[in-house]
């Protein structure tokens, strides 16, 4: 049996006047997980909104996605994706 | 003898003379000058937005969400939205937005055209004139004066009759020359109209550039508002699809703030 993952928390702020995404923070609540895991979770969620999200480590806030940007997603593992998020 | 007495002058003339007449006609023509202009905006949506958000953006465009009126969709599947003087067009296949505008103005020009009618007039003409006088020359009405007046009037009538004979014998030439003068007037008016159109067209192009430039902020605001809604709806969908919950969903002024847990 697979262990249930902790809930992800997403914070998003968009400014209509400037067209800027001012805040896009994805906290996977997995303090002990690797940076790679954090990046994958953030990428999966952010890619629904942005074409090439640029994921940065936000420390205790977890990952910050900025839009648009470029990132190499080749090393993402499909099975990890499925574990992280249902497809919309 | 009775007074007043009369003197009559009778003139006859056989003519064979060349004749010509300049005929002038005028013409006016009108036409519409239309100028169009468009700019490709810097919003290449597929370079910024993910597929889910892009699909949601199209739903916003279709008026599926409160506060967003639907864009008109053409047979080609393109979406159009009139924003004051400009029209926004979104092509779903390429995810590209175009801003365009069109201005038209009626212009007219008039010009004159001339043509010569020529020919040889042959015929006999005559003219008669009568003048009164008193045998005692009362009031200056002497015979010689009456003869002089009658002579002048007869010559005037003779000239008038010559002109009438010209007109009568050359009706076809006059008709042809009138037609040609009218055509020349039309040709000149067209040349004049082209000059007017060129001037108006360059003025219209300036107006178009000004319109497109002035609309830029408004266009970006409309697009940003729709993109913000597409992001908001996408996040709501993510929450729904993953059995999550939305903790914060606020629109305050120009700021959209969301917080969700999935």
Interface residues (C-beta under 8 A of the other chain):
Chain A: X7 X8 X9 X10 X11 X12 X13 X14 X15 X16 X17 X18 X19 X21 X22 X45 X46 X47 X48 X49 X50 X51 X53 X67 X68 X85 X86 X87 X88
Chain B: X46 X47 X48 X49 X50 X51 X52 X53 X220 X221 X223 X224 X225 X227 X228 X231 X232 X234 X235 X237 X238 X241 X242 X244 X254 X255 X256 X257 X258 X259 X260 X261 X262
